[in-house]
């Protein structure tokens, strides 16, 4: 299932976003900072820190994956993916999220980790095209995955 959201970030800080039809998650600005994406509803919330962004999502949402713009789960830009249920152990119920219009995070993920039995697969092209990584549970440095995935992901599949 492809989920989508598009909006623009006019200012730095607490900026809620809304979902719309399509297949891209959008923040529209490199100033987005910390964003949280609710995969079930398509809601996106950005704020000055990850906790503030997540606080704008439904309380029952589970954090299933996090992407950071630096190695070792650090950085000034961050994206967290949330959903209502844990992932399945099989790779048959993916939630697709496309970084193509995410501004601050397109081709900027350098480390990633998952939770609630989820894994991620990165693609270097939009809409899950081009080369893809193996399924990843955690990577402190994406440069060490396959032929190098640091600052390369344009779309992501979460399962």
Rosetta blueprint (number, residue, H / E / L):
1 X L
2 X E
3 X L
4 X L
5 X E
6 X L
7 X L
8 X L
9 X L
10 X L
11 X L
12 X L
13 X L
14 X L
15 X E
16 X E
17 X E
18 X L
19 X L
20 X L
21 X L
22 X L
23 X L
24 X L
25 X E
26 X L
27 X L
28 X L
29 X L
30 X H
31 X H
32 X H
33 X L
34 X E
35 X E
36 X E
37 X E
38 X E
39 X L
40 X L
41 X L
42 X L
43 X L
44 X E
45 X E
46 X E
47 X E
48 X L
49 X L
50 X H
51 X H
52 X H
53 X H
54 X H
55 X H
56 X L
57 X L
58 X L
59 X L
60 X L
61 X L
62 X E
63 X E
64 X E
65 X E
66 X E
67 X E
68 X E
69 X L
70 X L
71 X L
72 X L
73 X L
74 X L
75 X L
76 X L
77 X L
78 X E
79 X E
80 X E
81 X E
82 X E
83 X E
84 X L
85 X L
86 X L
87 X L
88 X L
89 X L
90 X L
91 X L
92 X L
93 X L
94 X L
95 X E
96 X E
97 X E
98 X E
99 X L
100 X L
101 X L
102 X L
103 X L
104 X L
105 X L
106 X L
107 X L
108 X L
109 X L
110 X L
111 X E
112 X E
113 X E
114 X E
115 X L
116 X L
117 X L
118 X L
119 X L
120 X E
121 X E
122 X E
123 X E
124 X L
125 X L
126 X H
127 X H
128 X H
129 X L
130 X L
131 X L
132 X E
133 X L
134 X L
135 X L
136 X E
137 X L
138 X E
139 X E
140 X L
141 X L
142 X H
143 X H
144 X H
145 X L
146 X L
147 X L
148 X L
149 X L
150 X L
151 X L
152 X L
153 X L
154 X L
155 X E
156 X E
157 X E
158 X E
159 X L
